[in-house]
Amino acid sequence: MTDTKGKIKLFESQQVRAEWDADKEKWWFVIVDVVAVLTDSVDAPAYWRKLKQRLKAEGNETVTSCHGLKLRAADGKLRQTDVADTAQILRLIQSIPSKRAEPFKLWLAQVGSERLDETVDPEQSIDRAIQNYRRLGYSEHWINQRIKSIEVRKALTDEWDKSGVQKGQEYAALTDLMSKTWAGMTTRQYKQHKGLKQENLRDNMTNTELVLNMLAEVAATDISLVRNPQGFDASAEVAKEGAKTAKAARQQLEKSTGKPVVSRLSAKQLGTRQLPGRKKS
């Protein structure tokens, strides 16, 4: 299985990790995420292990044909994770008593349709992201910042691609380096600082955190365009130098306000009434 592109899909505000397989032109969904959505289980992995054992004992072909992908876990490490395509998920749903079964089936069909639409018109994916953020209660100002951050990130990764940086571990290493430089902690430490697990870090940043993170990436992109680094090590030097720009801005702001920029509070903890840049409920 090659050329997969990961995404976080939302079903009724709950996250379902998915990987697009360009070779086979299909989505692979993380089974434990689907189980969590359907059962509201506090321990979806344990639920899936027991269900998997039962289905295997019954000779269920769906379980034996499930695939495994190495995906990044909550602790930041890559781990083998059970995934299934749309047809397999639909068969698994029949073994999980849930009032959400029918809505989830419709959602699966919609996800497949959206992928085809986005292939023809990529702007549709951005439009859907905006609608999802609105549904979750984010303000228009925050949404504008978040969408801009996606554009900024894409420009930086384009530079990394041009420099020969490998997707996956090298991307993650450069991202960690930049985060450590400007915020004082790696991506994993940043998420732990906010009490996050599988949640997207940038979706839990305040406006100020988003802006400074973008400043680091814009600066790194601009420096890269001038220096044209080749290889990981040269790109790492550029990434660190760009992040130092955001570090200087953070330190100056903290000196002026007397308050830390990097907040411990996540979007979930702050709630829609308190998080800067989100609507009041």
C-alpha positions as CSV (number, residue, x, y, z in Angstrom):
1,M,0.0,0.0,0.0
2,T,1.7,3.2,-1.1
3,D,1.1,6.9,-1.5
4,T,-1.4,7.3,1.4
5,K,-2.6,10.6,2.7
6,G,-3.9,10.9,6.2
7,K,-6.8,12.9,7.3
8,I,-9.0,13.4,10.4
9,K,-12.6,13.0,9.5
10,L,-15.4,14.2,11.8
11,F,-18.5,12.3,12.6
12,E,-20.8,14.2,14.9
13,S,-17.7,16.1,16.2
14,Q,-15.8,12.8,16.9
15,Q,-12.6,12.1,15.1
16,V,-12.1,9.2,12.8
17,R,-8.6,8.8,11.4
18,A,-8.5,7.8,7.7
19,E,-5.9,7.2,5.1
20,W,-6.4,7.7,1.4
21,D,-4.8,4.9,-0.7
22,A,-4.0,6.5,-4.1
23,D,-3.1,3.2,-5.7
24,K,-6.3,1.5,-4.8
25,E,-8.4,4.7,-4.7
26,K,-10.1,3.9,-1.4
27,W,-10.2,5.1,2.2
28,W,-8.9,3.0,5.0
29,F,-10.5,3.9,8.4
30,V,-9.0,3.2,11.8
31,I,-11.2,0.6,13.3
32,V,-10.8,1.6,17.0
33,D,-11.9,5.1,16.0
34,V,-15.0,3.7,14.4
35,V,-15.7,1.6,17.5
36,A,-15.4,4.6,19.7
37,V,-17.9,6.5,17.6
38,L,-20.4,3.6,17.5
39,T,-20.1,2.5,21.2
40,D,-19.0,5.5,23.2
41,S,-16.7,3.0,24.9
42,V,-14.2,4.5,27.3
43,D,-11.7,1.8,26.1
44,A,-12.3,1.3,22.4
45,P,-9.1,-0.7,21.8
46,A,-10.2,-3.2,24.5
47,Y,-13.7,-3.4,22.9
48,W,-12.2,-4.0,19.5
49,R,-9.8,-6.7,20.8
50,K,-12.7,-8.7,22.3
51,L,-14.9,-8.2,19.2
52,K,-12.0,-9.3,17.0
53,Q,-11.4,-12.4,19.0
54,R,-15.1,-13.3,18.9
55,L,-15.4,-12.7,15.1
56,K,-12.3,-14.7,14.4
57,A,-13.7,-17.6,16.5
58,E,-16.9,-17.4,14.4
59,G,-14.8,-17.5,11.2
60,N,-15.7,-14.0,10.1
61,E,-13.9,-13.2,6.9
62,T,-14.0,-9.5,7.5
63,V,-11.6,-9.7,10.4
64,T,-9.1,-11.9,8.6
65,S,-9.0,-9.5,5.7
66,C,-8.5,-6.4,7.8
67,H,-5.2,-4.5,7.1
68,G,-2.7,-2.9,9.3
69,L,-1.1,0.5,8.8
70,K,1.6,2.3,10.8
71,L,0.0,5.4,12.1
72,R,1.1,8.0,14.6
73,A,-0.4,7.3,18.1
74,A,-1.3,9.7,20.8
75,D,2.2,9.5,22.2
76,G,3.7,10.5,18.9
77,K,5.1,7.1,18.0
78,L,4.2,5.1,14.9
79,R,2.3,2.0,15.7
80,Q,0.7,-0.8,13.7
81,T,-3.1,0.0,13.7
82,D,-6.0,-2.1,12.4
83,V,-7.7,-0.4,9.5
84,A,-10.6,-1.4,7.2
85,D,-12.0,-0.1,3.9
86,T,-15.6,1.1,3.5
87,A,-17.0,-2.3,2.6
88,Q,-15.3,-4.0,5.6
89,I,-16.5,-1.3,8.0
90,L,-20.0,-1.7,6.8
91,R,-19.8,-5.4,7.6
92,L,-18.3,-4.8,11.0
93,I,-21.1,-2.4,11.9
94,Q,-23.5,-5.3,11.7
95,S,-21.6,-6.8,14.7
96,I,-21.8,-3.7,16.8
97,P,-25.2,-2.8,18.4
98,S,-25.5,0.9,18.0
99,K,-28.1,3.6,17.5
100,R,-25.6,5.4,15.4
101,A,-25.2,2.6,12.8
102,E,-27.5,4.1,10.2
103,P,-26.2,7.7,10.4
104,F,-22.6,6.3,10.3
105,K,-23.4,4.3,7.1
106,L,-24.6,7.5,5.5
107,W,-21.5,9.3,6.7
108,L,-19.3,6.7,5.1
109,A,-21.0,7.1,1.8
110,Q,-20.6,10.9,2.1
111,V,-16.9,10.6,2.8
112,G,-16.4,8.6,-0.4
113,S,-18.4,11.1,-2.4
114,E,-16.4,14.0,-1.0
115,R,-13.1,12.5,-2.1
116,L,-14.3,12.3,-5.7
117,D,-15.6,15.9,-5.5
118,E,-12.3,17.2,-4.1
119,T,-10.3,15.5,-6.8
120,V,-12.2,17.6,-9.4
121,D,-12.4,20.7,-7.2
122,P,-9.8,20.9,-4.3
123,E,-11.5,24.1,-3.0
124,Q,-14.4,21.9,-1.8
125,S,-12.1,20.3,0.9
126,I,-11.4,23.8,2.2
127,D,-15.0,24.7,2.2
128,R,-15.9,21.6,4.2
129,A,-13.2,22.3,6.7
130,I,-14.6,25.8,7.2
131,Q,-18.1,24.3,7.8
132,N,-16.8,21.8,10.3
133,Y,-15.0,24.5,12.3
134,R,-18.2,26.6,12.3
135,R,-20.2,23.6,13.5
136,L,-17.7,23.1,16.4
137,G,-18.2,26.7,17.4
138,Y,-15.0,28.5,16.3
139,S,-15.3,32.1,15.5
140,E,-14.8,33.4,11.9
141,H,-11.6,35.1,12.9
142,W,-10.1,31.9,14.3
143,I,-11.3,30.0,11.2
144,N,-9.6,32.5,8.9
145,Q,-6.4,32.1,10.9
146,R,-6.6,28.3,10.8
147,I,-7.2,28.1,7.1
148,K,-4.4,30.5,6.5
149,S,-2.2,28.2,8.6
150,I,-2.9,25.3,6.2
151,E,-1.8,27.4,3.3
152,V,1.4,28.5,5.1
153,R,2.2,24.9,6.1
154,K,1.7,23.7,2.5
155,A,4.2,26.3,1.2
156,L,6.8,25.1,3.8
157,T,6.3,21.4,3.0
158,D,6.6,22.2,-0.7
159,E,10.0,23.7,0.1
160,W,10.9,20.5,2.1
161,D,9.9,18.3,-0.9
162,K,12.0,20.5,-3.2
163,S,15.0,20.1,-0.8
164,G,14.6,16.3,-0.7
165,V,13.2,16.0,2.8
166,Q,11.3,12.7,3.2
167,K,7.7,12.7,4.2
168,G,7.0,10.9,7.5
169,Q,9.8,10.8,10.1
170,E,11.8,13.6,8.5
171,Y,8.8,15.9,8.2
172,A,8.0,15.1,11.9
173,A,11.6,15.8,13.0
174,L,11.6,19.2,11.3
175,T,8.2,20.0,12.8
176,D,9.4,19.1,16.2
177,L,12.6,21.1,15.8
178,M,10.6,24.2,14.9
179,S,8.1,23.7,17.7
180,K,11.0,23.2,20.2
181,T,12.7,26.3,19.0
182,W,9.9,28.8,19.1
183,A,7.6,27.3,21.8
184,G,10.2,25.6,23.9
185,M,8.7,22.1,23.5
186,T,8.4,19.4,20.9
187,T,5.0,18.7,19.3
188,R,4.5,15.8,21.7
189,Q,5.4,17.9,24.7
190,Y,3.1,20.7,23.4
191,K,0.2,18.2,23.2
192,Q,0.9,16.9,26.6
193,H,1.1,20.4,27.9
194,K,-2.4,21.0,26.7
195,G,-3.7,17.5,27.8
196,L,-4.3,16.4,24.3
197,K,-4.1,12.8,22.9
198,Q,-5.3,12.2,19.4
199,E,-6.6,15.7,18.9
200,N,-5.0,18.0,16.4
201,L,-2.6,20.4,18.1
202,R,-3.3,23.3,15.8
203,D,-7.1,23.0,16.3
204,N,-6.4,23.6,20.0
205,M,-4.2,26.6,19.6
206,T,-5.2,30.1,20.5
207,N,-5.1,32.8,17.9
208,T,-1.7,34.0,19.2
209,E,-0.3,30.5,19.2
210,L,-1.5,30.0,15.6
211,V,0.0,33.3,14.5
212,L,3.4,32.6,16.0
213,N,3.5,29.1,14.6
214,M,2.7,30.5,11.2
215,L,5.4,33.2,11.6
216,A,7.9,30.4,12.2
217,E,6.8,28.5,9.1
218,V,6.6,31.6,6.9
219,A,10.1,32.7,8.0
220,A,11.5,29.2,7.3
221,T,9.8,29.2,3.9
222,D,11.2,32.6,2.9
223,I,14.8,31.6,4.1
224,S,14.5,28.4,2.2
225,L,13.5,30.2,-1.0
226,V,16.7,32.3,-0.8
227,R,19.1,29.6,0.3
228,N,17.7,26.6,-1.6
229,P,18.9,24.0,1.0
230,Q,19.5,20.4,-0.1
231,G,18.9,17.5,2.1
232,F,17.6,17.1,5.7
233,D,20.5,18.7,7.6
234,A,20.5,21.9,5.5
235,S,16.7,22.1,5.8
236,A,16.9,21.6,9.5
237,E,19.2,24.7,9.8
238,V,16.7,26.8,7.8
239,A,13.8,25.5,9.9
240,K,15.5,26.4,13.2
241,E,16.5,29.8,11.9
242,G,12.9,30.5,10.8
243,A,11.5,29.3,14.1
244,K,13.9,31.7,16.0
245,T,12.0,34.6,14.4
246,A,8.8,33.4,16.1
247,K,10.7,32.7,19.4
248,A,11.9,36.3,19.5
249,A,8.3,37.5,18.9
250,R,7.0,35.2,21.6
251,Q,9.5,36.4,24.1
252,Q,8.8,40.1,23.4
253,L,5.1,39.5,23.7
254,E,5.5,37.7,27.0
255,K,7.7,40.5,28.3
256,S,5.1,43.1,27.3
257,T,2.1,41.2,28.8
258,G,3.7,39.3,31.6
259,K,1.8,36.2,30.5
260,P,3.0,33.0,28.8
261,V,1.9,32.6,25.1
262,V,1.8,28.9,25.1
263,S,-1.4,28.0,26.9
264,R,-2.0,24.8,28.9
265,L,-5.7,25.0,28.0
266,S,-7.1,23.1,25.1
267,A,-10.2,23.9,23.1
268,K,-12.1,21.3,25.0
269,Q,-11.0,22.6,28.4
270,L,-11.7,26.3,27.6
271,G,-15.1,25.7,26.0
272,T,-16.8,27.9,23.5
273,R,-17.4,30.7,26.0
274,Q,-13.7,31.1,27.1
275,L,-11.4,30.2,24.3
276,P,-10.0,33.2,22.6
277,G,-11.2,33.4,19.0
278,R,-14.3,31.2,19.5
279,K,-17.9,32.1,19.7
280,K,-19.7,32.4,22.9
281,S,-22.3,29.8,23.4
